[in-house]
Amino acid sequence: MDASPSLVWFRDDLRLADNPALRAAVDRGEPVIGVFVWDEQSEGIRPLGGAARWWLHHSLDSLGARLRDKGSVLVLRRGAGADEIARLVDETGAGAVFWNRRYGAPEREVDTAVKTALRASGVEAQSFAASLLFEPWTVTTGSGTPYAVFTPFWKACRDLPAPRAPLPEPRELTGPRRTPASDDLDDWHLLPTTPDWAGGLRERWEPGEPAARARLREFLADDLPDYDRARDEPAGGATSLLSPRLRWGEISPHTVWRETLDAVDASSAAGAGGSAHRFLSELGWREFAWHTLFHFPDLATRNWRGSFDAFPWPTLNRAHLAAWQQGRTGIPLVDAGMRELWHTGYMHNRVRMVTGSFLTKNLLIDWRHGEQWFWDTLVDADTASNPFNWQWVAGSGADASPYFRIFNPVLQAEKFDRHGQYVNEWAPDAAGQEPLVDLAATRRAALDAYEAVKRAR
């Protein structure tokens, strides 16, 4: 093996451009070995859902090909992250390991242990900021506490120094003379086979960094000017479709930020500035989710608002849950959203709010059941945004939609799908079905149940 190669430990940053860990390895001047550890063994690490596993397979396939084209390799290992990195350091004689930071508590514990062990053995170990515009611990209230409301949080972010410029992609890499042993990606069985339910995902998505960069350019050229006006329309609206790209780090938020501002500077379209402001605030919402998870690690299992522990969820009606999961509620917009999700691994954001509200406030089913279903079926589900958004819509989370704000799916369809295009595409039969529940009656029942939370405050 080479005298002192550098390991770049990829995780949720499956890209070459604007990758500070990769840049540090290149600057060190030794051969570069990329490594990805599929870790579902370390304590607290949440196993991936089915749709996320599908995306991960194809994104790793793309990353491996790109590293080979540049002259390096991607080594795949499965096991506990700390164990596999230690083995690779021993096998390769690596003199340095570089990675980009993660912000969930179990992931931070793994990374801290790895860094401590490597440095104790004389191996250079460094981590970098790459997946967020602002590190969670740098954004605090005047009293030093975490923010609980988005608007002041985002203002505080904007008052900090502007996000750094994205780093260029390395022109070439020097790989090792001998490649360490690597798992075969197909042996991980990340793709569904019995049955193969991923046909709709293949139709909708092309994972990988090149496709992510192409989608950003397409969005900025074609959709950004109309984003502020059309972002809530699920049928052909101005949606970026960048969420799974950001979730897997095929593109960085720094790149999205900078290229969006550059597009506004170069645009003569009316309203481009306002649309850009609205779009970048969605990046801010993503930041807020990670800020919340950093300070409240149990976001997927515990109510952020402790008073919500008093909410009297009824005994789970499994038939109602199954009808919601399968898009058989007889509520057209809800059914359309749930069928889009199952077919494509994605759902329009406005419809996510509607389907989430219907589950928690019309069916009175605990938000954790919805969060787990989305975790398994969304290609963009991550450990921060997925539970954060579910708690928001349920009323139990940070900056939450008040519990008494209940999205009426009929009125939402009339407002945002006035010509029925979205419903006709995904659930053309739903209009003729008997609704699973009465919207008005279940709304009253939800408000009555919420009185227990108000008394617990």
DOKOL-982397 format. One record per residue (C-alpha): x, z, y; residue number from 1. Coordinates in nm, 4 decimals. Each point is the difference from the previous one (the first is absolute). Layout:
BEGIN
u->X, w->Z, v->Y, resi->NUM
...
***
This chain:
BEGIN
u->0.0000, w->0.0000, v->0.0000, resi->1
u->0.0943, w->-0.0275, v->0.3650, resi->2
u->0.1952, w->0.2876, v->0.1492, resi->3
u->-0.2697, w->0.1373, v->0.2241, resi->4
u->-0.3236, w->-0.1974, v->0.0267, resi->5
u->-0.2926, w->0.1050, v->0.2182, resi->6
u->-0.3381, w->0.0635, v->-0.1572, resi->7
u->-0.3074, w->-0.0862, v->0.2079, resi->8
u->-0.2931, w->0.1962, v->-0.1382, resi->9
u->-0.3152, w->-0.2021, v->0.0738, resi->10
u->-0.3358, w->0.1773, v->-0.0065, resi->11
u->-0.2815, w->-0.0943, v->0.2402, resi->12
u->0.2300, w->-0.2374, v->0.1929, resi->13
u->0.0113, w->-0.3124, v->-0.2150, resi->14
u->0.1637, w->-0.2254, v->0.2572, resi->15
u->0.3367, w->-0.1226, v->0.1249, resi->16
u->-0.0805, w->-0.0349, v->0.3709, resi->17
u->-0.0060, w->0.3147, v->0.2125, resi->18
u->0.1217, w->0.2136, v->-0.2857, resi->19
u->0.2354, w->0.2645, v->0.1438, resi->20
u->0.1114, w->0.1205, v->-0.3434, resi->21
u->0.1012, w->-0.3517, v->-0.0999, resi->22
u->0.1727, w->-0.0508, v->0.3348, resi->23
u->0.2028, w->0.3199, v->-0.0515, resi->24
u->0.1086, w->-0.1225, v->-0.3420, resi->25
u->0.1102, w->-0.3354, v->0.1401, resi->26
u->0.1889, w->0.1676, v->0.2843, resi->27
u->0.1847, w->0.2216, v->-0.2476, resi->28
u->0.1702, w->-0.3132, v->-0.1266, resi->29
u->-0.0217, w->0.0588, v->-0.3752, resi->30
u->-0.2097, w->-0.1862, v->-0.2594, resi->31
u->-0.3719, w->0.0703, v->0.0272, resi->32
u->-0.2250, w->0.0906, v->-0.2933, resi->33
u->-0.3724, w->0.0217, v->0.0612, resi->34
u->-0.1943, w->0.2427, v->-0.2173, resi->35
u->-0.3682, w->0.0803, v->-0.0438, resi->36
u->-0.1063, w->0.3020, v->-0.2052, resi->37
u->-0.3574, w->0.0078, v->-0.1220, resi->38
u->-0.0472, w->0.3730, v->0.0215, resi->39
u->-0.3168, w->0.1562, v->-0.1325, resi->40
u->0.1855, w->0.2909, v->-0.1565, resi->41
u->0.1208, w->0.2012, v->0.2989, resi->42
u->-0.2281, w->0.2933, v->0.0717, resi->43
u->-0.2817, w->-0.0811, v->0.2396, resi->44
u->0.0542, w->-0.3770, v->0.0102, resi->45
u->-0.3413, w->-0.1649, v->-0.0165, resi->46
u->-0.0238, w->-0.2752, v->-0.2639, resi->47
u->-0.0893, w->-0.3386, v->0.1430, resi->48
u->-0.3456, w->-0.1474, v->-0.0347, resi->49
u->-0.0601, w->-0.3233, v->-0.1863, resi->50
u->-0.0140, w->-0.2319, v->0.3014, resi->51
u->0.3144, w->0.1537, v->0.1488, resi->52
u->0.1833, w->-0.0490, v->-0.3293, resi->53
u->-0.0954, w->-0.3668, v->0.0059, resi->54
u->0.1375, w->-0.0382, v->0.3523, resi->55
u->0.3168, w->0.1925, v->-0.0808, resi->56
u->0.0818, w->-0.2304, v->-0.2917, resi->57
u->-0.0156, w->-0.3131, v->0.2117, resi->58
u->0.1721, w->0.1547, v->0.3002, resi->59
u->0.2907, w->0.1173, v->-0.2160, resi->60
u->0.0196, w->-0.3435, v->-0.1568, resi->61
u->0.0277, w->-0.1519, v->0.3475, resi->62
u->0.2544, w->0.2567, v->0.1199, resi->63
u->0.2185, w->-0.0513, v->-0.3069, resi->64
u->0.0024, w->-0.3756, v->0.0542, resi->65
u->0.0899, w->0.0403, v->0.3669, resi->66
u->0.2855, w->0.2383, v->-0.0782, resi->67
u->0.1348, w->-0.2435, v->-0.2590, resi->68
u->-0.0187, w->-0.2839, v->0.2532, resi->69
u->0.2082, w->0.2110, v->0.2389, resi->70
u->0.2599, w->0.0781, v->-0.2655, resi->71
u->-0.1064, w->0.3463, v->-0.1174, resi->72
u->-0.2264, w->0.1479, v->-0.2679, resi->73
u->-0.3006, w->0.2267, v->-0.0420, resi->74
u->0.0371, w->0.2552, v->-0.2787, resi->75
u->-0.3246, w->0.1399, v->-0.1386, resi->76
u->-0.0205, w->0.3438, v->-0.1550, resi->77
u->-0.2958, w->0.2120, v->-0.1086, resi->78
u->0.0137, w->0.3777, v->0.0104, resi->79
u->0.0505, w->0.2914, v->0.2365, resi->80
u->0.1618, w->-0.1268, v->0.3177, resi->81
u->0.2700, w->0.2661, v->0.0189, resi->82
u->0.1033, w->-0.0548, v->-0.3620, resi->83
u->0.0114, w->-0.3779, v->0.0178, resi->84
u->0.1983, w->-0.0102, v->0.3248, resi->85
u->0.2512, w->0.2475, v->-0.1405, resi->86
u->0.0386, w->-0.2149, v->-0.3134, resi->87
u->0.0535, w->-0.3139, v->0.2050, resi->88
u->0.2615, w->0.1673, v->0.2160, resi->89
u->0.1862, w->0.1020, v->-0.3159, resi->90
u->-0.0364, w->-0.3439, v->-0.1587, resi->91
u->0.1111, w->-0.1948, v->0.3048, resi->92
u->0.2426, w->0.2377, v->0.1663, resi->93
u->-0.2022, w->-0.0401, v->0.3175, resi->94
u->0.1524, w->0.1556, v->0.3081, resi->95
u->-0.3201, w->0.0027, v->0.2042, resi->96
u->-0.3759, w->0.0003, v->-0.0413, resi->97
u->-0.2262, w->-0.1040, v->0.2870, resi->98
u->-0.3781, w->0.0157, v->0.0259, resi->99
u->-0.2822, w->-0.0008, v->0.2507, resi->100
u->-0.2008, w->0.3166, v->0.0441, resi->101
u->-0.3274, w->0.0945, v->-0.1622, resi->102
u->-0.2366, w->0.2534, v->0.1522, resi->103
u->-0.2159, w->0.1462, v->-0.2762, resi->104
u->0.1046, w->0.3499, v->-0.1079, resi->105
u->0.0850, w->-0.0820, v->-0.3665, resi->106
u->0.1996, w->-0.3047, v->0.1075, resi->107
u->0.1886, w->0.1989, v->0.2627, resi->108
u->0.0889, w->0.2634, v->-0.2585, resi->109
u->0.1420, w->-0.2667, v->-0.2314, resi->110
u->0.1990, w->-0.1621, v->0.2792, resi->111
u->0.1391, w->0.3296, v->0.1259, resi->112
u->0.1153, w->0.0957, v->-0.3490, resi->113
u->0.1647, w->-0.3387, v->-0.0498, resi->114
u->0.1779, w->0.0170, v->0.3346, resi->115
u->0.1249, w->0.3530, v->-0.0666, resi->116
u->0.1282, w->-0.0853, v->-0.3477, resi->117
u->0.1711, w->-0.3211, v->0.1074, resi->118
u->0.1782, w->0.1569, v->0.2919, resi->119
u->0.1112, w->0.2924, v->-0.2147, resi->120
u->0.1644, w->-0.2494, v->-0.2363, resi->121
u->0.1755, w->-0.1830, v->0.2810, resi->122
u->-0.2351, w->-0.2987, v->0.0187, resi->123
u->-0.1191, w->-0.1106, v->0.3423, resi->124
u->-0.3785, w->0.0323, v->0.0310, resi->125
u->-0.1992, w->-0.1022, v->0.3048, resi->126
u->-0.3655, w->-0.0545, v->0.0766, resi->127
u->-0.1534, w->-0.1988, v->0.2831, resi->128
u->-0.3222, w->-0.0397, v->0.1968, resi->129
u->-0.1631, w->-0.3270, v->-0.1005, resi->130
u->-0.3676, w->0.0237, v->-0.0948, resi->131
u->-0.1386, w->0.1737, v->0.3100, resi->132
u->0.0401, w->-0.0699, v->0.3694, resi->133
u->0.0299, w->0.3708, v->0.0744, resi->134
u->0.1312, w->0.2714, v->-0.2294, resi->135
u->-0.2793, w->0.2549, v->-0.0614, resi->136
u->0.2011, w->0.2990, v->0.1215, resi->137
u->0.0729, w->-0.1678, v->0.3341, resi->138
u->-0.3653, w->-0.0100, v->0.1093, resi->139
u->-0.1390, w->0.3448, v->0.0807, resi->140
u->-0.2345, w->0.1586, v->0.2473, resi->141
u->0.1290, w->0.1993, v->0.2954, resi->142
u->-0.0165, w->0.3121, v->-0.2160, resi->143
u->0.1989, w->-0.1669, v->-0.2771, resi->144
u->-0.2891, w->-0.0410, v->-0.2431, resi->145
u->-0.1164, w->-0.3184, v->-0.1744, resi->146
u->-0.2636, w->-0.2121, v->0.1698, resi->147
u->-0.3540, w->0.0164, v->-0.1350, resi->148
u->-0.1536, w->-0.2756, v->0.2159, resi->149
u->0.1148, w->-0.3600, v->0.0087, resi->150
u->-0.0248, w->-0.0846, v->0.3704, resi->151
u->0.2412, w->0.2675, v->0.1268, resi->152
u->0.2232, w->-0.0637, v->-0.3032, resi->153
u->0.0305, w->-0.3681, v->0.0823, resi->154
u->0.0564, w->0.0722, v->0.3673, resi->155
u->0.2830, w->0.2347, v->-0.0955, resi->156
u->0.1497, w->-0.2724, v->-0.2178, resi->157
u->-0.0170, w->-0.2510, v->0.2812, resi->158
u->0.1740, w->0.2491, v->0.2296, resi->159
u->0.2988, w->0.0106, v->-0.2372, resi->160
u->0.2771, w->-0.2625, v->0.0155, resi->161
u->-0.1312, w->-0.3362, v->-0.1152, resi->162
u->0.0441, w->-0.0883, v->-0.3682, resi->163
u->0.3384, w->-0.1512, v->-0.0745, resi->164
u->0.0519, w->-0.3710, v->-0.0422, resi->165
u->-0.0197, w->-0.1203, v->-0.3623, resi->166
u->0.3275, w->-0.0628, v->-0.1790, resi->167
u->0.0826, w->-0.3534, v->-0.1148, resi->168
u->0.0017, w->-0.0970, v->-0.3632, resi->169
u->0.3515, w->-0.0127, v->-0.1493, resi->170
u->0.1271, w->-0.3547, v->-0.0302, resi->171
u->0.1674, w->0.0716, v->-0.3306, resi->172
u->0.0812, w->0.2893, v->-0.2277, resi->173
u->0.2898, w->0.0761, v->-0.2292, resi->174
u->-0.1235, w->0.1066, v->-0.3379, resi->175
u->0.1783, w->0.1855, v->-0.2782, resi->176
u->0.2289, w->-0.1835, v->-0.2405, resi->177
u->-0.2029, w->0.1440, v->-0.2870, resi->178
u->-0.3683, w->0.0823, v->0.0276, resi->179
u->-0.1071, w->0.3437, v->-0.1255, resi->180
u->-0.2576, w->0.0176, v->-0.2769, resi->181
u->-0.3474, w->-0.0689, v->0.1327, resi->182
u->-0.3498, w->0.0257, v->-0.1385, resi->183
u->-0.1964, w->-0.3196, v->-0.0409, resi->184
u->-0.2839, w->0.0041, v->0.2531, resi->185
u->-0.2460, w->-0.1348, v->-0.2570, resi->186
u->0.0716, w->0.2982, v->-0.2243, resi->187
u->-0.1523, w->0.2300, v->0.2603, resi->188
u->-0.3414, w->-0.1571, v->-0.0670, resi->189
u->-0.1091, w->0.0287, v->0.3612, resi->190
u->-0.2274, w->-0.3027, v->-0.0365, resi->191
u->-0.3419, w->0.0344, v->-0.1665, resi->192
u->-0.0423, w->-0.1819, v->-0.3295, resi->193
u->-0.2901, w->0.1474, v->-0.1985, resi->194
u->-0.1951, w->-0.1039, v->0.1900, resi->195
u->0.1776, w->-0.1993, v->0.2694, resi->196
u->-0.2144, w->0.0963, v->0.2987, resi->197
u->0.2486, w->-0.1248, v->0.2609, resi->198
u->-0.1235, w->-0.3579, v->0.0406, resi->199
u->-0.1520, w->0.0750, v->0.3391, resi->200
u->0.3196, w->0.1709, v->0.1148, resi->201
u->0.2022, w->-0.3067, v->-0.0930, resi->202
u->-0.2431, w->-0.2198, v->0.1919, resi->203
u->0.0185, w->0.2166, v->0.3132, resi->204
u->0.3600, w->0.1179, v->0.0213, resi->205
u->0.3608, w->-0.1100, v->-0.0217, resi->206
u->0.2137, w->0.3157, v->-0.0007, resi->207
u->0.3553, w->-0.0023, v->0.1286, resi->208
u->0.1933, w->0.0046, v->0.3270, resi->209
u->-0.0168, w->-0.3749, v->0.0752, resi->210
u->-0.3790, w->-0.0006, v->-0.0275, resi->211
u->-0.0196, w->0.3123, v->0.2162, resi->212
u->0.2035, w->-0.1602, v->0.2768, resi->213
u->-0.2090, w->-0.3181, v->-0.0241, resi->214
u->-0.3236, w->0.2001, v->0.0260, resi->215
u->0.1193, w->0.1823, v->0.3098, resi->216
u->0.0868, w->-0.3288, v->0.1711, resi->217
u->-0.3363, w->-0.1473, v->-0.0990, resi->218
u->-0.1903, w->0.3017, v->0.1287, resi->219
u->0.1826, w->0.0068, v->0.3323, resi->220
u->-0.0522, w->-0.3716, v->0.0546, resi->221
u->-0.3595, w->-0.0354, v->-0.1168, resi->222
u->-0.1755, w->0.3367, v->0.0054, resi->223
u->0.1579, w->0.2344, v->0.2518, resi->224
u->-0.1757, w->-0.1414, v->0.3100, resi->225
u->-0.3404, w->0.0736, v->-0.1608, resi->226
u->0.0984, w->0.3268, v->-0.1676, resi->227
u->-0.1646, w->0.2360, v->0.2465, resi->228
u->-0.3290, w->-0.1934, v->-0.0155, resi->229
u->-0.0164, w->-0.0970, v->-0.3674, resi->230
u->0.1886, w->0.2744, v->-0.1845, resi->231
u->-0.3218, w->0.1664, v->-0.1221, resi->232
u->-0.1514, w->-0.3138, v->-0.1505, resi->233
u->0.0633, w->-0.0026, v->-0.3752, resi->234
u->-0.0748, w->-0.3715, v->-0.0420, resi->235
u->0.2852, w->-0.2000, v->0.1460, resi->236
u->0.0895, w->0.2626, v->0.2585, resi->237
u->0.3384, w->0.0399, v->0.1621, resi->238
u->0.1573, w->0.2207, v->-0.2658, resi->239
u->0.3764, w->0.0166, v->-0.0411, resi->240
u->-0.0003, w->0.0580, v->-0.3804, resi->241
u->0.3349, w->0.1723, v->0.0482, resi->242
u->-0.0968, w->0.3377, v->-0.1478, resi->243
u->0.1364, w->-0.0626, v->-0.3527, resi->244
u->0.3117, w->-0.1567, v->0.1548, resi->245
u->0.0599, w->0.3162, v->0.2006, resi->246
u->-0.0899, w->0.2244, v->-0.2914, resi->247
u->0.2719, w->-0.1568, v->-0.2148, resi->248
u->0.2397, w->-0.0510, v->0.2881, resi->249
u->0.0183, w->-0.3755, v->-0.0403, resi->250
u->-0.0060, w->0.0014, v->0.3773, resi->251
u->0.0872, w->0.2878, v->0.2291, resi->252
u->-0.2169, w->0.1460, v->0.2768, resi->253
u->0.2915, w->-0.0629, v->0.2375, resi->254
u->-0.0184, w->-0.3720, v->-0.0763, resi->255
u->-0.3761, w->-0.0044, v->0.0460, resi->256
u->0.0313, w->0.1921, v->0.3272, resi->257
u->0.2703, w->-0.2190, v->0.1500, resi->258
u->-0.1442, w->-0.3344, v->-0.1088, resi->259
u->-0.3445, w->0.0965, v->0.1277, resi->260
u->0.1385, w->0.0779, v->0.3452, resi->261
u->0.2036, w->-0.3201, v->-0.0063, resi->262
u->-0.3118, w->-0.1981, v->-0.0912, resi->263
u->-0.1872, w->0.1471, v->0.2970, resi->264
u->0.2869, w->-0.0883, v->0.2335, resi->265
u->-0.0062, w->-0.3573, v->-0.1272, resi->266
u->-0.3793, w->-0.0348, v->-0.0011, resi->267
u->-0.2194, w->-0.1421, v->0.2696, resi->268
u->-0.3190, w->0.0888, v->-0.1877, resi->269
u->-0.2461, w->0.2153, v->0.1893, resi->270
u->-0.0338, w->0.3443, v->-0.1462, resi->271
u->0.3230, w->-0.0110, v->-0.2009, resi->272
u->0.1318, w->0.3131, v->0.1687, resi->273
u->-0.3125, w->0.2039, v->-0.0705, resi->274
u->-0.0113, w->-0.1191, v->-0.3586, resi->275
u->0.3649, w->0.0878, v->-0.0484, resi->276
u->-0.0618, w->0.3490, v->0.1374, resi->277
u->-0.2870, w->0.0465, v->-0.2449, resi->278
u->0.1999, w->-0.1392, v->-0.2915, resi->279
u->0.3035, w->0.2179, v->0.0696, resi->280
u->-0.2258, w->0.3045, v->0.0170, resi->281
u->-0.0840, w->-0.0746, v->-0.3646, resi->282
u->0.3696, w->0.0419, v->-0.0730, resi->283
u->-0.0377, w->0.3268, v->0.1884, resi->284
u->-0.2857, w->0.1043, v->-0.2288, resi->285
u->0.2296, w->-0.0617, v->-0.2965, resi->286
u->0.2637, w->0.2161, v->0.1685, resi->287
u->-0.2611, w->0.2727, v->0.0541, resi->288
u->-0.0880, w->-0.0018, v->-0.3701, resi->289
u->0.3637, w->0.0550, v->-0.0963, resi->290
u->0.0400, w->0.2619, v->0.2743, resi->291
u->-0.2953, w->0.1856, v->-0.1532, resi->292
u->0.1281, w->-0.0272, v->-0.3578, resi->293
u->0.3447, w->0.1208, v->0.1045, resi->294
u->-0.1503, w->0.3192, v->0.1386, resi->295
u->-0.2803, w->0.0323, v->-0.2593, resi->296
u->0.1437, w->-0.1145, v->-0.3358, resi->297
u->-0.3179, w->0.0606, v->-0.2035, resi->298
u->-0.1989, w->-0.2569, v->0.1941, resi->299
u->-0.1333, w->-0.1720, v->-0.3139, resi->300
u->-0.1372, w->0.3165, v->-0.1579, resi->301
u->-0.0849, w->0.2533, v->0.2737, resi->302
u->-0.2253, w->-0.0163, v->0.3023, resi->303
u->0.2115, w->-0.0207, v->0.3147, resi->304
u->-0.2708, w->0.1998, v->0.1739, resi->305
u->-0.0248, w->0.3255, v->-0.1914, resi->306
u->-0.3580, w->0.0520, v->0.1118, resi->307
u->-0.0959, w->-0.3053, v->-0.2036, resi->308
u->0.0699, w->0.1960, v->-0.3169, resi->309
u->-0.3474, w->0.1449, v->0.0554, resi->310
u->-0.1702, w->-0.3391, v->-0.0330, resi->311
u->-0.2510, w->0.0267, v->-0.2863, resi->312
u->0.0783, w->-0.3149, v->-0.1979, resi->313
u->-0.2696, w->-0.0405, v->-0.2667, resi->314
u->0.0856, w->-0.0385, v->-0.3675, resi->315
u->0.1583, w->-0.3424, v->-0.0363, resi->316
u->-0.2553, w->-0.2726, v->-0.0730, resi->317
u->0.2157, w->-0.2234, v->-0.2172, resi->318
u->-0.2589, w->-0.2765, v->-0.0080, resi->319
u->0.0025, w->-0.0178, v->0.3799, resi->320
u->0.3803, w->0.0016, v->0.0067, resi->321
u->0.0143, w->-0.2839, v->-0.2526, resi->322
u->-0.2572, w->-0.2020, v->0.1959, resi->323
u->0.2093, w->0.0417, v->0.3141, resi->324
u->0.3227, w->-0.0944, v->-0.1781, resi->325
u->-0.1581, w->-0.3115, v->-0.1477, resi->326
u->-0.1848, w->-0.1151, v->0.3113, resi->327
u->-0.3457, w->0.0599, v->-0.1449, resi->328
u->-0.1556, w->0.2262, v->0.2642, resi->329
u->-0.2543, w->-0.2520, v->0.1289, resi->330
u->0.1472, w->0.0447, v->0.3500, resi->331
u->0.1353, w->-0.3496, v->0.0777, resi->332
u->0.2962, w->0.0861, v->0.2237, resi->333
u->0.1125, w->0.2835, v->-0.2273, resi->334
u->-0.0255, w->-0.2154, v->-0.3113, resi->335
u->0.1825, w->-0.2875, v->0.1681, resi->336
u->0.2869, w->0.2269, v->0.0953, resi->337
u->0.0350, w->0.1569, v->-0.3422, resi->338
u->-0.0040, w->-0.3380, v->-0.1711, resi->339
u->0.2582, w->-0.1395, v->0.2420, resi->340
u->0.2165, w->0.3011, v->-0.0825, resi->341
u->-0.0275, w->-0.0492, v->-0.3750, resi->342
u->0.0678, w->-0.3731, v->0.0200, resi->343
u->0.2813, w->-0.0078, v->0.2558, resi->344
u->0.1466, w->0.3512, v->0.0164, resi->345
u->-0.0958, w->0.0127, v->0.3664, resi->346
u->-0.2922, w->0.0806, v->0.2262, resi->347
u->-0.0522, w->-0.0651, v->0.3686, resi->348
u->0.0601, w->0.3143, v->0.2054, resi->349
u->-0.3478, w->0.0129, v->0.1551, resi->350
u->-0.1532, w->-0.0262, v->-0.3461, resi->351
u->0.2310, w->0.2718, v->-0.1320, resi->352
u->-0.1530, w->0.2347, v->0.2552, resi->353
u->-0.3518, w->-0.1034, v->-0.0994, resi->354
u->0.0560, w->0.0338, v->-0.3744, resi->355
u->0.1787, w->0.3329, v->0.0483, resi->356
u->-0.2794, w->0.1358, v->0.2160, resi->357
u->-0.2604, w->-0.1124, v->-0.2516, resi->358
u->0.1776, w->0.1754, v->-0.2867, resi->359
u->0.0543, w->0.3297, v->0.1788, resi->360
u->-0.3042, w->0.0206, v->0.2237, resi->361
u->-0.2744, w->-0.1899, v->-0.1792, resi->362
u->0.0971, w->0.0623, v->-0.3605, resi->363
u->0.1501, w->0.3419, v->0.0831, resi->364
u->0.2993, w->-0.0632, v->-0.2249, resi->365
u->0.3235, w->0.1824, v->0.0782, resi->366
u->0.2438, w->-0.2212, v->0.1918, resi->367
u->0.2697, w->0.0642, v->-0.2616, resi->368
u->-0.1871, w->-0.2198, v->-0.2494, resi->369
u->0.0011, w->-0.2863, v->0.2481, resi->370
u->0.3639, w->0.0572, v->0.0877, resi->371
u->0.0997, w->-0.0198, v->-0.3655, resi->372
u->-0.1978, w->-0.3220, v->-0.0531, resi->373
u->0.1616, w->-0.1630, v->0.3020, resi->374
u->0.3388, w->0.1283, v->-0.1164, resi->375
u->-0.0468, w->-0.1882, v->-0.3258, resi->376
u->-0.1500, w->-0.3209, v->0.1414, resi->377
u->0.1662, w->-0.0606, v->0.3383, resi->378
u->0.3242, w->-0.1952, v->0.0217, resi->379
u->0.0784, w->0.1835, v->0.3256, resi->380
u->-0.0747, w->0.3572, v->-0.1120, resi->381
u->0.2766, w->0.2377, v->0.1040, resi->382
u->0.0312, w->0.3763, v->-0.0193, resi->383
u->-0.0732, w->0.0488, v->0.3699, resi->384
u->-0.2516, w->-0.2569, v->0.1223, resi->385
u->-0.2297, w->0.0053, v->-0.3015, resi->386
u->-0.0860, w->0.3730, v->0.0001, resi->387
u->0.0312, w->0.0211, v->0.3784, resi->388
u->-0.2660, w->-0.2680, v->0.0524, resi->389
u->-0.2268, w->0.1475, v->-0.2653, resi->390
u->0.0144, w->0.3394, v->0.1656, resi->391
u->-0.0664, w->-0.1649, v->0.3340, resi->392
u->-0.3168, w->-0.1697, v->-0.1175, resi->393
u->-0.1156, w->0.3082, v->-0.1921, resi->394
u->0.0408, w->0.2196, v->0.3057, resi->395
u->0.2546, w->0.2359, v->-0.1555, resi->396
u->0.3191, w->-0.1456, v->0.1459, resi->397
u->0.2078, w->-0.0281, v->0.3138, resi->398
u->-0.1751, w->-0.1737, v->0.2905, resi->399
u->-0.2883, w->-0.0335, v->-0.2416, resi->400
u->-0.3162, w->-0.1892, v->0.0630, resi->401
u->-0.2522, w->0.2819, v->0.0524, resi->402
u->-0.1993, w->0.0644, v->-0.3122, resi->403
u->-0.3191, w->-0.0746, v->0.1856, resi->404
u->0.1305, w->-0.3501, v->0.0710, resi->405
u->-0.1366, w->-0.1876, v->-0.2979, resi->406
u->0.0568, w->-0.3735, v->-0.0176, resi->407
u->-0.3296, w->-0.1760, v->-0.0630, resi->408
u->0.1006, w->-0.2941, v->-0.2220, resi->409
u->-0.3049, w->-0.2040, v->0.1007, resi->410
u->0.0717, w->0.0310, v->0.3717, resi->411
u->0.3711, w->-0.0553, v->-0.0605, resi->412
u->-0.0792, w->-0.3264, v->-0.1786, resi->413
u->-0.2302, w->-0.1108, v->0.2805, resi->414
u->0.2713, w->0.0675, v->0.2553, resi->415
u->0.3120, w->-0.1262, v->-0.1756, resi->416
u->-0.1330, w->-0.2456, v->-0.2608, resi->417
u->-0.2937, w->-0.1405, v->0.1973, resi->418
u->-0.0122, w->-0.3300, v->-0.1871, resi->419
u->0.0484, w->0.1622, v->-0.3396, resi->420
u->0.3156, w->-0.1930, v->-0.0828, resi->421
u->0.1861, w->0.2957, v->-0.1454, resi->422
u->-0.2923, w->0.1274, v->-0.2045, resi->423
u->-0.0855, w->-0.3492, v->-0.1226, resi->424
u->0.3585, w->-0.0498, v->-0.1159, resi->425
u->0.0369, w->0.3228, v->-0.1928, resi->426
u->-0.3490, w->0.1314, v->-0.0837, resi->427
u->-0.2598, w->-0.2733, v->0.0418, resi->428
u->-0.2314, w->0.1744, v->-0.2493, resi->429
u->0.0060, w->0.3429, v->0.1678, resi->430
u->-0.2715, w->-0.0751, v->0.2536, resi->431
u->-0.2609, w->-0.0242, v->-0.2733, resi->432
u->0.0913, w->0.3232, v->-0.1762, resi->433
u->-0.1662, w->0.3355, v->0.0327, resi->434
u->0.2243, w->0.2321, v->0.2042, resi->435
u->0.1603, w->0.2759, v->-0.2028, resi->436
u->-0.1079, w->0.2596, v->0.2573, resi->437
u->-0.2098, w->0.0192, v->0.3143, resi->438
u->0.2378, w->-0.0163, v->0.2962, resi->439
u->-0.2111, w->0.2090, v->0.2342, resi->440
u->-0.0766, w->0.2731, v->-0.2533, resi->441
u->0.3607, w->0.0300, v->-0.1166, resi->442
u->0.1197, w->0.0110, v->0.3586, resi->443
u->-0.2238, w->0.3013, v->0.0619, resi->444
u->0.1252, w->0.1662, v->-0.3193, resi->445
u->0.3619, w->-0.0519, v->0.1099, resi->446
u->-0.0652, w->0.1535, v->0.3404, resi->447
u->-0.1705, w->0.2959, v->-0.1629, resi->448
u->0.2996, w->0.0513, v->-0.2298, resi->449
u->0.2357, w->-0.0156, v->0.2957, resi->450
u->-0.1585, w->0.3143, v->0.1410, resi->451
u->0.2069, w->0.1955, v->-0.2561, resi->452
u->0.3193, w->-0.1357, v->0.1555, resi->453
u->-0.1155, w->0.0906, v->0.3484, resi->454
u->-0.0733, w->0.3549, v->-0.1096, resi->455
u->0.3465, w->0.0271, v->-0.1586, resi->456
u->0.1841, w->-0.0762, v->0.3222, resi->457
***
